[in-house]
Amino acid sequence: DEVKRFAECSFEPSSKVNTDALQSFQTALKDFEHHFEVFEKGDGDLRWVHTLISNVKSFVLGTYHGLGKKHLQAYFDEFAFRFNRRFWQDQLFSRLAYAVMDSHILGYVDLTR
């Protein structure tokens, strides 16, 4: 199980782990001191985190129909660029034009590394 492998590589045996009540966490973290809390829809604590994760998933699946590890950072960089400018609709074209003029030219070899 991926979660268990991650936990074994990342946590000390004496670690205290706090998660939500996702079943895969409960199973994978049984060897650790594991505290979990069930969050109901609408709980304010992580509402925006869940919204952001949902938006990233929709962006990736809708735009790229999946993604690979090779260009993962570039996909997240593009999402962050769009997310951070979501309220600047009136400045979109001028800021994009400036970003293009200020950027370096990438050849095919650079794009396919």
RAGINOR-V94208 format. One record per helix or strand of 3 or more residues. SS is the DSSP state (helix for helix, strand for strand). FROM is the first residue (numbers start at 1). TO is the last residue. If there is no record, write none. Layout:
# RAGINOR-V94208
ss: [SS	SS]
from: [FROM	FROM]
to: [TO	TO]
This chain:
# RAGINOR-V94208
ss: [helix	strand	helix	strand	helix	helix	helix	helix]
from: [2	16	23	33	47	69	89	108]
to: [10	20	28	37	64	84	102	111]
